[in-house]
Amino acid sequence: MSRLVVVSNRVAMPHAHRAGGLAVAMRAALKESGGLWFGWSGKRVHGDSGELHKLDDGNTSYCTMDLSFEDFDHYYNGFANRTLWPLLHFRLDLVDYRRDTHEGYRRVNALFAEKLASQLREDDIVWVHDYHLIPLAQRLRDLGVGNRIGFFLHVPMPSSDLLAALPNHEVLFGSLAAYDLIGFQTERDLDRFQSYVRLYGGGRAFADGRMRAADGREFRAGAFPISIDADLIARQASAAVTRASVQRLRESLGSRVLAIGVDRLDYSKGLPDRFRAFERFLDRFPEIHGQMTYLQLAPVSRSEVPEYQALRRELEGLAGHINGRHAAPDWTPVRYVNRDFSHGVLTGFYRLAQLGLVTPLRDGMNLVAKEFVASQDPQSPGVLVLSRFAGAAAEMKEALLVNPYDLDGVADAIAHAHAMPMEERKERWHALHRRLRRHDITLWRRKFLEALEA
């Protein structure tokens, strides 16, 4: 069996306290075949980038690389998160393109390729993850690496015209042809990429998933929707109800219904729109006042980026405004929390909630939507209110699908979920849960790797 090599910006080291679903899936894949996980160490150093750190854990090795402060700023804070992230989330108005950060992004990818190539064996299968490492395969090919290399894009793929607005787009996105297999979250993402290759890349797309670049190189592309370990999360949620923090939340609610949102603090998540939609709900349905509390957990991310600082200030202002208008001495309608919680505690919070609010303006998949469903009590399941522009909407038709830009529509969906009879709640939940158990994260990674090895 070939060894698997996983490459990602960050590496989930063994025994890390907060390993997410992707980390669990990658560790399971590496354990099956033995392998290597390669990426940034999380360390910024004053000297040069490139120092490697190695750790072995059973049949899996972890190899991480330090980055200098300048390389990190250009590659990660700069081009990855101020140029590619907004572009790939359809926010051309927020794209900040600079030649120096673009060059830093390419320089770090070249360094990743150089350090990784020295660790590879002839029959290794390489699986690269996400937009931070788009050019990596091309740099590996330049170094003579002939291994099978796959790439999975966790974020959305925007329309071809948006991609073409990026200076030198043909160089960056053309380098994807160096991969043997490119995976997307949804069929719509795949269609958009195929359109880009035809319209701007001078290539062709075939019905069987094959694609041909302008230089004649053939590769494959497909949709592989990522998922979760539904059974594991259900067990976590059931056990979490006895945790002190979950018990305190339950006691603080009294008889009120809990609506919950859990999102990284990011403009793609549509949080200001969600707050305004909840305010619209309170304005239009005064008879429900005092019966529902909306808890929004939004751990701070990328705090150095001005757009994220402005978003945090906006949300603090909106929460204060809504509570100032609608709160009563014994009721605060919006609880806005920037703290981070362990995954186990979050599943306990999900289980308490009768409404899950997942309304991003654009999202590759959004696993919170799936985790909310998996965490529910089968005897009294909650209702998921889900944006049509999350990748998860393609699989989760039994949720209440909404347009996050339509504040009245979201308000109506919240009211609908609040009033939904138990029989309908169960019917919707059972359909969603059956699909989650069939199409779990183990099936996702196996399908991708089988397609890459085929």
C-alpha positions as CSV (number, residue, x, y, z in Angstrom):
1,M,0.0,0.0,0.0
2,S,1.3,3.4,-0.9
3,R,2.1,5.9,1.8
4,L,-0.2,8.9,2.2
5,V,1.3,12.4,2.5
6,V,-1.0,15.1,3.6
7,V,0.0,18.7,3.1
8,S,-1.9,21.6,4.6
9,N,-1.1,25.1,5.9
10,R,-1.5,24.0,9.5
11,V,-0.8,20.5,10.9
12,A,-2.9,18.9,13.6
13,M,-0.2,17.5,15.7
14,P,-0.9,14.2,17.6
15,H,-2.7,14.7,20.9
16,A,-3.6,18.3,20.0
17,H,-6.4,19.5,22.3
18,R,-8.7,20.9,19.7
19,A,-8.7,18.6,16.7
20,G,-11.5,19.3,14.3
21,G,-13.3,16.9,11.9
22,L,-10.7,17.3,9.1
23,A,-7.9,16.5,11.5
24,V,-9.6,13.4,12.7
25,A,-10.2,12.3,9.2
26,M,-6.6,12.9,8.1
27,R,-5.2,11.1,11.1
28,A,-7.4,8.1,10.4
29,A,-6.3,8.0,6.7
30,L,-2.6,8.3,7.7
31,K,-3.0,5.5,10.3
32,E,-4.5,3.2,7.7
33,S,-1.6,3.4,5.3
34,G,1.1,5.0,7.3
35,G,2.2,8.4,6.2
36,L,3.4,11.9,6.6
37,W,1.7,15.2,7.5
38,F,3.6,18.2,6.3
39,G,2.9,21.9,6.8
40,W,3.6,25.1,8.7
41,S,4.7,24.7,12.3
42,G,2.7,27.6,13.6
43,K,6.0,29.3,14.5
44,R,7.2,32.7,13.2
45,V,10.9,33.3,13.5
46,H,13.2,36.3,13.1
47,G,15.6,34.4,10.9
48,D,15.1,32.7,7.6
49,S,12.1,30.4,6.9
50,G,12.6,26.7,6.4
51,E,13.8,25.0,9.6
52,L,12.1,21.6,9.8
53,H,10.7,19.9,12.9
54,K,9.9,16.1,12.9
55,L,7.9,14.0,15.2
56,D,6.9,10.3,14.8
57,D,3.7,8.9,16.3
58,G,3.2,5.2,15.5
59,N,3.3,4.8,11.7
60,T,2.7,8.5,11.1
61,S,5.3,11.2,10.8
62,Y,4.7,14.9,11.3
63,C,7.0,17.4,9.6
64,T,6.6,21.1,10.1
65,M,8.4,24.1,8.8
66,D,9.0,27.5,10.4
67,L,8.3,30.8,8.6
68,S,9.9,34.1,9.0
69,F,7.8,37.0,10.2
70,E,8.0,38.6,6.7
71,D,7.1,35.3,4.9
72,F,4.2,34.7,7.2
73,D,2.9,38.2,6.7
74,H,3.1,38.1,2.9
75,Y,2.0,34.5,2.4
76,Y,-0.7,34.1,5.1
77,N,-1.9,37.4,6.3
78,G,-1.3,39.0,2.9
79,F,-2.0,37.0,-0.3
80,A,-3.9,34.0,1.2
81,N,-6.2,36.0,3.5
82,R,-6.4,39.5,2.1
83,T,-6.4,38.5,-1.6
84,L,-7.5,34.9,-2.2
85,W,-10.0,34.5,0.7
86,P,-12.2,37.4,-0.3
87,L,-11.9,36.5,-4.0
88,L,-12.9,32.9,-3.4
89,H,-15.9,34.1,-1.3
90,F,-17.2,36.3,-4.1
91,R,-16.1,39.6,-2.4
92,L,-14.2,41.3,-5.1
93,D,-14.7,44.6,-3.2
94,L,-12.5,43.3,-0.4
95,V,-9.7,41.9,-2.5
96,D,-6.3,43.6,-1.6
97,Y,-3.9,42.6,-4.3
98,R,-0.2,43.5,-3.9
99,R,2.7,42.2,-5.9
100,D,4.9,41.8,-2.9
101,T,2.4,39.6,-1.1
102,H,1.8,37.6,-4.3
103,E,5.5,37.1,-4.6
104,G,5.7,36.1,-0.9
105,Y,2.9,33.5,-1.5
106,R,4.8,32.0,-4.4
107,R,8.1,32.1,-2.5
108,V,6.6,30.2,0.5
109,N,5.0,27.6,-1.8
110,A,8.3,27.1,-3.5
111,L,10.0,26.6,-0.1
112,F,7.2,24.1,0.9
113,A,7.8,22.2,-2.3
114,E,11.6,22.1,-1.8
115,K,11.4,20.9,1.8
116,L,8.6,18.4,1.0
117,A,10.3,16.9,-2.1
118,S,13.2,15.8,0.1
119,Q,10.8,13.8,2.3
120,L,8.9,12.0,-0.5
121,R,9.2,8.4,-1.5
122,E,8.7,7.2,-5.1
123,D,5.2,5.7,-4.5
124,D,3.8,8.2,-2.1
125,I,0.3,9.6,-2.7
126,V,0.2,13.3,-2.0
127,W,-3.0,15.1,-0.9
128,V,-2.8,18.9,-0.7
129,H,-5.4,21.0,1.1
130,D,-6.8,24.4,0.3
131,Y,-6.2,27.8,-1.2
132,H,-2.9,28.4,0.7
133,L,-1.1,25.9,-1.5
134,I,-2.6,26.2,-5.0
135,P,0.8,26.4,-6.8
136,L,2.4,23.6,-4.7
137,A,2.0,20.8,-7.3
138,Q,3.5,22.9,-10.1
139,R,6.5,23.7,-7.9
140,L,6.9,20.0,-7.1
141,R,6.7,19.1,-10.8
142,D,9.4,21.6,-11.5
143,L,11.6,19.8,-9.0
144,G,11.0,16.5,-10.9
145,V,8.4,15.0,-8.5
146,G,6.2,12.5,-10.5
147,N,4.0,11.2,-7.7
148,R,0.2,11.3,-7.9
149,I,-0.9,14.6,-6.3
150,G,-4.4,15.5,-5.4
151,F,-5.8,18.9,-4.3
152,F,-9.0,19.6,-2.3
153,L,-10.5,23.1,-2.2
154,H,-12.4,23.6,1.1
155,V,-13.7,27.0,0.2
156,P,-16.1,28.0,-2.6
157,M,-15.0,28.3,-6.2
158,P,-16.4,31.6,-7.6
159,S,-17.5,32.4,-11.1
160,S,-14.9,32.6,-13.9
161,D,-15.3,36.3,-14.3
162,L,-14.4,36.9,-10.7
163,L,-11.3,34.7,-10.9
164,A,-10.2,36.5,-14.1
165,A,-10.3,39.8,-12.2
166,L,-7.2,38.7,-10.2
167,P,-4.0,40.0,-11.8
168,N,-2.0,37.1,-13.2
169,H,-4.9,34.8,-12.6
170,E,-3.9,32.5,-15.5
171,V,-0.6,31.8,-13.8
172,L,-2.0,31.0,-10.4
173,F,-5.2,29.1,-11.4
174,G,-3.4,27.5,-14.4
175,S,-1.0,25.8,-12.0
176,L,-3.9,23.7,-10.8
177,A,-3.4,21.6,-13.9
178,A,-0.3,20.2,-12.3
179,Y,-2.5,18.1,-9.9
180,D,-3.8,14.7,-11.0
181,L,-7.2,15.3,-9.2
182,I,-8.8,18.5,-8.0
183,G,-11.7,18.1,-5.6
184,F,-14.5,20.6,-4.9
185,Q,-17.2,20.8,-2.3
186,T,-20.2,20.9,-4.7
187,E,-21.1,20.3,-8.3
188,R,-21.7,24.1,-8.7
189,D,-18.1,24.7,-7.6
190,L,-16.9,22.1,-10.2
191,D,-19.0,23.7,-12.9
192,R,-17.5,27.2,-12.2
193,F,-14.0,25.8,-12.4
194,Q,-14.7,24.0,-15.7
195,S,-16.1,27.3,-17.1
196,Y,-13.0,29.1,-16.0
197,V,-10.8,26.6,-17.7
198,R,-12.8,26.8,-20.9
199,L,-13.3,30.6,-21.0
200,Y,-10.0,31.9,-19.6
201,G,-7.6,28.9,-19.5
202,G,-7.7,27.8,-23.1
203,G,-8.6,24.3,-22.0
204,R,-11.4,21.8,-22.3
205,A,-13.7,19.9,-19.9
206,F,-15.1,16.4,-20.7
207,A,-18.2,14.8,-19.4
208,D,-16.3,12.0,-17.6
209,G,-14.5,14.5,-15.3
210,R,-11.3,14.7,-17.4
211,M,-9.9,18.1,-18.2
212,R,-7.3,19.2,-20.5
213,A,-5.1,22.3,-20.0
214,A,-4.0,24.6,-22.7
215,D,-0.6,22.9,-22.8
216,G,-2.2,19.5,-23.3
217,R,-1.8,18.2,-19.8
218,E,-4.8,16.1,-18.7
219,F,-6.1,15.9,-15.1
220,R,-9.4,15.2,-13.4
221,A,-11.8,17.2,-11.3
222,G,-14.8,16.2,-9.3
223,A,-17.2,17.1,-6.5
224,F,-16.5,15.5,-3.1
225,P,-18.7,17.1,-0.4
226,I,-16.9,16.9,2.9
227,S,-18.8,15.6,5.9
228,I,-18.5,14.7,9.6
229,D,-18.5,11.6,11.8
230,A,-22.1,11.8,12.7
231,D,-22.1,8.9,15.2
232,L,-19.1,10.3,17.1
233,I,-20.7,13.8,17.4
234,A,-24.0,12.3,18.6
235,R,-22.1,10.5,21.3
236,Q,-20.2,13.6,22.3
237,A,-23.4,15.7,22.4
238,S,-25.3,13.1,24.5
239,A,-22.4,13.0,27.0
240,A,-21.9,16.8,27.0
241,V,-25.3,17.6,28.5
242,T,-23.8,16.7,32.0
243,R,-20.9,19.2,31.6
244,A,-21.0,22.2,33.9
245,S,-20.9,24.8,31.2
246,V,-23.8,23.1,29.3
247,Q,-25.8,22.8,32.5
248,R,-25.3,26.5,33.3
249,L,-26.5,27.5,29.9
250,R,-29.6,25.3,30.3
251,E,-30.4,26.8,33.7
252,S,-29.9,30.4,32.5
253,L,-32.5,29.8,29.7
254,G,-35.3,28.7,32.0
255,S,-38.2,27.8,29.8
256,R,-36.9,29.8,26.8
257,V,-36.1,28.3,23.4
258,L,-32.4,28.6,22.4
259,A,-31.4,29.6,18.9
260,I,-27.6,29.2,18.3
261,G,-25.1,30.3,15.8
262,V,-21.4,29.2,15.9
263,D,-19.1,30.9,13.4
264,R,-15.6,32.0,13.2
265,L,-15.6,35.8,13.2
266,D,-15.4,36.4,9.4
267,Y,-17.3,38.6,6.9
268,S,-18.2,35.5,4.8
269,K,-20.5,34.2,7.6
270,G,-23.1,37.0,7.2
271,L,-23.2,37.8,10.9
272,P,-24.3,41.4,10.6
273,D,-27.2,40.3,8.3
274,R,-28.1,37.5,10.7
275,F,-28.2,40.0,13.6
276,R,-30.4,42.3,11.6
277,A,-32.7,39.4,10.6
278,F,-33.1,38.4,14.2
279,E,-34.0,42.0,15.0
280,R,-36.5,41.9,12.2
281,F,-38.0,38.7,13.7
282,L,-38.3,40.5,17.1
283,D,-40.0,43.5,15.4
284,R,-42.4,41.4,13.4
285,F,-43.4,38.8,16.0
286,P,-43.8,40.7,19.3
287,E,-45.9,37.9,20.7
288,I,-42.8,35.7,20.9
289,H,-40.9,38.3,23.0
290,G,-39.3,36.7,26.0
291,Q,-39.7,33.2,24.6
292,M,-36.4,32.8,22.7
293,T,-32.7,33.7,23.3
294,Y,-30.2,33.9,20.5
295,L,-26.7,32.8,21.4
296,Q,-24.0,33.7,18.9
297,L,-20.6,32.3,19.5
298,A,-18.0,34.0,17.3
299,P,-14.4,33.3,18.2
300,V,-12.0,36.0,17.0
301,S,-9.9,35.2,14.0
302,R,-7.3,37.1,12.0
303,S,-7.4,39.9,14.5
304,E,-4.5,41.7,12.8
305,V,-6.6,42.3,9.6
306,P,-8.5,45.7,9.7
307,E,-11.7,44.2,8.0
308,Y,-12.0,41.7,10.9
309,Q,-11.5,44.4,13.5
310,A,-14.2,46.5,11.9
311,L,-16.6,43.5,11.8
312,R,-16.1,42.8,15.5
313,R,-17.0,46.5,16.3
314,E,-20.0,46.3,14.1
315,L,-21.4,43.1,15.8
316,E,-20.8,44.5,19.2
317,G,-22.8,47.6,18.2
318,L,-25.6,45.6,16.7
319,A,-25.9,43.3,19.7
320,G,-26.1,46.3,22.0
321,H,-28.6,48.0,19.8
322,I,-30.9,45.0,19.6
323,N,-30.7,44.4,23.3
324,G,-31.3,48.0,24.1
325,R,-34.5,48.0,22.0
326,H,-35.9,44.7,23.0
327,A,-34.5,43.4,26.3
328,A,-36.5,43.1,29.5
329,P,-35.2,43.1,33.1
330,D,-35.3,39.3,33.0
331,W,-34.5,38.7,29.4
332,T,-31.6,39.5,27.0
333,P,-32.6,38.5,23.5
334,V,-29.0,38.4,22.0
335,R,-26.0,36.9,23.8
336,Y,-22.9,37.6,21.8
337,V,-19.8,35.8,22.9
338,N,-16.3,35.9,21.4
339,R,-14.9,33.1,23.5
340,D,-13.7,29.8,22.1
341,F,-15.2,26.5,23.5
342,S,-14.1,22.9,23.2
343,H,-15.7,20.8,20.5
344,G,-17.4,18.6,23.1
345,V,-19.0,21.6,24.8
346,L,-20.2,23.0,21.5
347,T,-22.0,19.8,20.7
348,G,-23.7,20.0,24.1
349,F,-24.8,23.6,23.2
350,Y,-26.2,22.4,19.9
351,R,-28.2,19.7,21.6
352,L,-29.9,22.3,23.9
353,A,-30.8,24.4,20.9
354,Q,-34.2,24.2,19.1
355,L,-32.9,26.4,16.3
356,G,-29.6,26.3,14.5
357,L,-28.8,29.5,12.6
358,V,-26.3,28.9,9.8
359,T,-26.7,31.7,7.3
360,P,-23.3,32.5,5.6
361,L,-23.3,34.8,2.6
362,R,-21.0,32.2,1.0
363,D,-19.4,29.0,2.3
364,G,-17.6,26.1,0.8
365,M,-19.6,23.6,3.0
366,N,-20.2,24.7,6.6
367,L,-19.8,21.7,8.9
368,V,-21.5,23.5,11.8
369,A,-24.8,22.8,9.9
370,K,-24.0,19.1,9.9
371,E,-22.8,19.0,13.4
372,F,-25.9,20.8,14.7
373,V,-28.1,18.1,13.1
374,A,-25.9,15.2,14.4
375,S,-26.0,16.6,17.9
376,Q,-29.8,16.7,18.3
377,D,-31.8,14.6,20.7
378,P,-33.8,12.2,18.4
379,Q,-36.8,12.6,20.8
380,S,-36.9,16.4,20.5
381,P,-34.7,17.5,17.5
382,G,-34.1,21.1,16.7
383,V,-34.6,22.8,13.3
384,L,-31.8,24.0,11.1
385,V,-32.2,27.4,9.3
386,L,-29.6,27.2,6.5
387,S,-28.3,29.6,3.9
388,R,-28.8,28.6,0.3
389,F,-25.3,29.8,-0.4
390,A,-23.6,27.3,2.0
391,G,-22.3,24.2,0.2
392,A,-24.2,22.1,2.7
393,A,-27.5,23.3,1.3
394,A,-27.0,21.0,-1.7
395,E,-27.3,18.0,0.6
396,M,-29.6,19.3,3.3
397,K,-32.9,20.1,1.6
398,E,-34.9,19.3,4.7
399,A,-33.5,22.3,6.5
400,L,-35.3,25.6,6.2
401,L,-33.3,27.1,3.3
402,V,-33.1,30.9,3.3
403,N,-31.5,33.7,1.3
404,P,-29.3,35.4,3.9
405,Y,-29.7,38.8,2.1
406,D,-33.5,38.6,2.6
407,L,-33.9,39.7,6.2
408,D,-37.7,39.2,6.2
409,G,-37.3,35.7,4.8
410,V,-34.8,34.8,7.5
411,A,-37.1,36.3,10.1
412,D,-40.0,34.2,8.7
413,A,-37.9,31.0,8.9
414,I,-37.0,31.7,12.5
415,A,-40.7,32.1,13.3
416,H,-41.5,28.9,11.3
417,A,-38.9,26.9,13.2
418,H,-40.1,28.2,16.5
419,A,-43.7,27.1,15.7
420,M,-42.9,23.9,13.9
421,P,-44.8,20.9,15.3
422,M,-42.8,18.1,16.8
423,E,-43.9,15.6,14.2
424,E,-42.5,17.8,11.4
425,R,-39.3,18.5,13.3
426,K,-38.7,14.8,13.7
427,E,-39.5,14.0,10.0
428,R,-37.0,16.7,8.8
429,W,-34.3,15.6,11.3
430,H,-34.5,11.9,10.5
431,A,-34.1,12.6,6.8
432,L,-31.1,14.8,7.4
433,H,-29.5,12.4,9.9
434,R,-29.9,9.3,7.7
435,R,-28.0,11.1,4.9
436,L,-25.2,12.3,7.4
437,R,-24.7,8.7,8.6
438,R,-24.5,7.4,5.0
439,H,-22.2,10.1,3.7
440,D,-19.8,10.6,6.5
441,I,-16.3,11.9,6.6
442,T,-14.7,8.4,6.2
443,L,-16.6,7.9,3.0
444,W,-15.5,11.4,1.8
445,R,-11.8,10.8,2.2
446,R,-12.0,7.2,0.8
447,K,-13.8,8.4,-2.3
448,F,-11.3,11.1,-2.9
449,L,-8.3,8.8,-2.4
450,E,-9.8,6.1,-4.5
451,A,-10.3,8.5,-7.3
452,L,-6.8,9.8,-6.9
453,E,-5.3,6.3,-7.0
454,A,-7.4,5.1,-9.9
